[in-house]
Amino acid sequence: SSKIQSTRVGMDAAAIKQSILEHLVHTQSRFPDVASESDWYNALAHAVRDRMLERMMVTAKTYKANKSRTVCYLSAEFLPGPHLANNILALGIWQEVQEAVAQLGLDFESLLEEEVEPGLGNGGLGRLAACYMDSMATLKIPAIGYGIRYEFGIFRQEIEDGWQVEKTDKWLSYGNPWEIPRPRLRFNVHFGGHTEQFKDIDGILRVKWIPEWRVIGVAHDTPVMGYGVKNTNLLRLWSSEAAESFNFQAFNTGDYYGAVNEKVTSENLTKVLYPNDEPEAGKRLRLEQQYFFVSCSLQDMVRIYLQSGDPLDQFHHKYTAQLNDTHPAIAIPELMRLLVDRNQMDWDTAWHVTRNTFAYTNHTLLPEALEKWPLDLFKKVLPRHLEIIYEINSRFLDEARMKIHGLNGHLEKLSIIEEGARPQVRMAHLAVVGSYKVNGVAELHSELLRQNVLPDFHALWPDKITNVTNGVTPRRFMLLSNQPLAHLLRERIGCGWVTDLDSLHKLEALADDPDFQQQWQKVKRRNKERLARHALAATGQKIDPDSLFDVQVKRVHEYKRQHLNLLHIITLYNRLKDNPGLDIPPRTFVFGGKAAPGYFMAKLIIKAINSVAEVINRDPDMDGRLRVVFFPNFNVKTAHCIYPGADVSEQISLAGKEASGTGNMKFALNGALTVGTLDGANIEIREEVGKENFFLFGMTEAEVSALQQQGYHPQDYCQNDPELKSALDFLASGYFSHGDATLFRPLVDNLLNGDPYKVLVDYRSYVDCQARISEAYRDRQEWTRMSILNVARMGKFSSDRSIQEYTNNIWKIASVDVF
Ligand SMILES: CCc1ccc([C@H](C)CC(=O)N[C@@H]2O[C@H](CO)[C@@H](O)[C@H](O)[C@H]2O)cc1
C-alpha cells in the first residue's frame, strides 16, 4: 500500500515530544529557551496535524477508488470551534500528549488557550454544520463541507459600560496550522455583464454569458477527523483573489488607486462574515459571497466527477448536496448553467440531474429571515442565473397548474418570483422547487413549515417536506468540554456512549444510588467552580458555586426573550428588597450572547442586563442571595466551560419561533435541568427526559396563534399583575440606569405597546415556574436524580442520530471503511 512509514507520526508520548521539539525548530524556528506560549502551541498543533494528514490522504484515495457517493454540505457558515483538543481526542492520544507536554514542562490548559477559534458563523446554523461534519466523519460517510474562508469572522464582543462593542476578529493574524492551502485549486467566478443568444454548430440555440468582472476562488482544506475511525473528511473553504492583482495600464497613467482597485474589490468578497442572525441584510456583497462559494464548490464537484470518466447525466448518483438554509440556494441555477451552458446538456436532463442533487434544510420561520433578492439587483449581479430562474419558474408553474387544476391564485403564492412594486426572487421557493427533499430541524418546526410557511408546496408535494431533528456532537460537548463527567461515565457505564449516545440509558439504574449521586454532584460542583473562575477572569465578578447557576446563552434576539428572563430577575430582586427574610435558594444568573450590530433592541437588552447586574451585584442586601453576570464573547470556546457549569438551562423562546435550538441539548447532556416553553426541540427533549424532569411554562404555539388572531393587548397583562407592573416600572424609572428614565424607555414601550413576542403573557407562568425550580433545588437528592435522568434519556440528541436519519431518509448514502 502507499503508506509512508514516517518516523514523525509515532503515537507514543516520546514520539510526540520529539515532534513538538522538531516543529519548534523546523516550523517555528525557535529554541525552547526563547519560545513563547504561542510558539509551543504551534509546535504542538503541527505535531498533531502531522498525525492527521496521512489519514486525510488515504481517505480521499479510498473514496476515489470506491467511487463513493459523496454528500456535499454547502453552508455559508461553519463554527468548528478550537481544533487542537478535538483532534487529539479523535486521534486517541490524549494521555500521550498530556505526558509529552508535561515532560516539556508546559501547561496543557494554557496551550489550549492560545488557539483562536475560526468564528466563521453566527450561531445555531453554523455550529450545527460543524457538529454534522464531525458526525459524518465518525459515521464514515464520504462528505465534503464547502464554505467561505472569511478573513474576519464573527466580531469579538467586548462589554464597555454595559454596552456591546464589536471588535474585529483577526483570527488569521497568527497563522492557522489546521488548514492546508491549495493554491493550485482555483476557479474563475464571474459577475455582472449580460447574456447573448447564439446558435451552436448543431444549430441549437444557446446562451453566452458575457460577464463584467471575475475573481478567482482558491481552496483551503481543513481535515475533519472522525472519532475512533480513520475516516478524515474535508472542510474546503474558498477565499477570493483578484484575477488581475495589478493593473499596469492604470499604474502607468498614475492612477495608483485604479491599479490595485480590482485587487481590493476582489479580496473584499471573502473579507468578512455578515454578523446578522435572522434579519437578512439583502446587501449586494452578501449575494456575491453566496454565489462565489457556490460556484467554486460546484465547479470543484464537477472537476472531481469528470475524473471518474462517468457521464455527467449521472452526476446526481455520485453527489448529493445539502443546502444549509437558502444562503447557498443559488447553487440550483448555477448547476443548471454548468450543465447546460458549459457542458451542452439539454435542459430536461440537466433539470432532472439538478433537482435530484439538492436537498434543502430550513432553519427559521421568521419571515424577516427568509431571503428575497430584488430582481434588479439579481439581474445586475447574475443576469444569466436570473434567466435560468425564469425558465425554472415558468416550467414549474406549468407543472403546478396542471397538478392543481384550479385557478384559485395558488400559483402566485407558489411562484419563485414575488410580483409587486419591487419584484423579488424568493430563495426559499427556489430551494423547494429545485430540491428532491426539504426538511425542518425539529418536529414542531417541520409541521409549521408544512402548515404555515410552505402550505401550497406541501399540498403540491405532500411527501417532500420531512423532519430531521437537530443534534449535537457528544465528542466536543461532553467528552472534550466535560472531562469530570466523561471520567465518571467511563467508570460507571464504559465509553460506548461517545459514539452510541443511547447507551447513556444505563445511567437510569444509578439515578437513585446515593454514592453515584454524590459523585454526580461533585462533577457538577467542579464544573461550576471552573465556570466561576472563567466568569471572574472575564467580568471581574465573583459568583458562588453554592448558588443555583441559571444560564441563558445564545444570540440575543427578542424571540429568544432574554428580556423575559430579566423581568424575572427584577421581580426576585423586588421580592427580596420588600421581604429580606424571603427564603429562596441563592441564585446566579449567567447570560451570554452576541447581538447583530444593527439590531438596536437586542443591544439595549444587553445594556439592560448589565445595568440590572451592576445594581444587584453591588447591593449588600443581595449578598449571598442574587448575582447576575453577562459573560462576554460567547462562542464555541467559552461554551466549553459554560454548558457543564449550569444547573438550569433557559430555553424560553415564544412557542413557534425557535426552529429547534441546540444549546438546549448541550445543557441537558451536561446535567442541567431545562426551564422552557413547548417550542422547537424543547418539546422532544421533554418527551425523552419525562414531563416530571422538565420545568414547563408558557403558551403553546396554538395558543400563541390563537391570541394573535383574537388580538393582544399587553397593557391588560400589566394592569392585572402588580409584580409585572412594578418590574416594568422599575426598569422604566431609571432605577437601574443611574436615574436616567429615558434609557430603557424604548424597551418598556416595546413591551407595553406591541410586545410582538408576548413576554407579558408568559411572565406570570414563567415566574411561578421559577418558584417551582427554587423549591425543587432545595431537595438536592431529588434534583440530582432529575439531572441524572436527564442525561440518561438525552441519547436521541446526538448529531450521529441526525446524520443517520439524513443518510437513511434523504441522502441514501453508504458509509465507507478506511483502513
Ligand atoms: C440572512 C441572515 C440569516 C443568517 C442566519 C440565519 C440562520 C438560519 C439563523 C440560525 O442560525 N437559525 C438557527 O438554526 C439552528 C440550527 O438549525 C436552530 O437550532 C435554531 O433554532 C435556529 O434559530 C438566518 C438568516
The ligand as a MOL file (V3000), in Angstrom:
LIG
                    3D

  0  0  0     0  0            999 V3000
M  V30 BEGIN CTAB
M  V30 COUNTS 25 26 0 0 0
M  V30 BEGIN ATOM
M  V30 1 C -29.7570 36.1550 6.1870 0
M  V30 2 C -29.3590 36.2530 7.5690 0
M  V30 3 C -29.5030 34.9510 8.2920 0
M  V30 4 C -28.3700 34.3580 8.8480 0
M  V30 5 C -28.5080 33.1610 9.5430 0
M  V30 6 C -29.7630 32.5960 9.6460 0
M  V30 7 C -29.8400 31.3000 10.3630 0
M  V30 8 C -30.8360 30.3970 9.7480 0
M  V30 9 C -30.2190 31.5330 11.7440 0
M  V30 10 C -29.9630 30.3230 12.5820 0
M  V30 11 O -28.8640 30.0990 12.9740 0
M  V30 12 N -31.0480 29.6000 12.8950 0
M  V30 13 C -30.9420 28.6250 13.9350 0
M  V30 14 O -30.5670 27.3880 13.3740 0
M  V30 15 C -30.3730 26.3990 14.3770 0
M  V30 16 C -29.8450 25.1340 13.7070 0
M  V30 17 O -30.8520 24.5100 12.9890 0
M  V30 18 C -31.6600 26.1310 15.1700 0
M  V30 19 O -31.3890 25.2310 16.1950 0
M  V30 20 C -32.1850 27.4420 15.7500 0
M  V30 21 O -33.4450 27.2310 16.3460 0
M  V30 22 C -32.2970 28.4910 14.6600 0
M  V30 23 O -32.6410 29.7690 15.1950 0
M  V30 24 C -30.8910 33.1510 9.1120 0
M  V30 25 C -30.7580 34.3720 8.4190 0
M  V30 END ATOM
M  V30 BEGIN BOND
M  V30 1 1 1 2
M  V30 2 1 2 3
M  V30 3 1 3 4
M  V30 4 2 3 25
M  V30 5 2 4 5
M  V30 6 1 5 6
M  V30 7 1 6 7
M  V30 8 2 6 24
M  V30 9 1 7 8
M  V30 10 1 7 9
M  V30 11 1 9 10
M  V30 12 2 10 11
M  V30 13 1 10 12
M  V30 14 1 12 13
M  V30 15 1 13 14
M  V30 16 1 13 22
M  V30 17 1 14 15
M  V30 18 1 15 16
M  V30 19 1 15 18
M  V30 20 1 16 17
M  V30 21 1 18 19
M  V30 22 1 18 20
M  V30 23 1 20 21
M  V30 24 1 20 22
M  V30 25 1 22 23
M  V30 26 1 24 25
M  V30 END BOND
M  V30 END CTAB
M  END
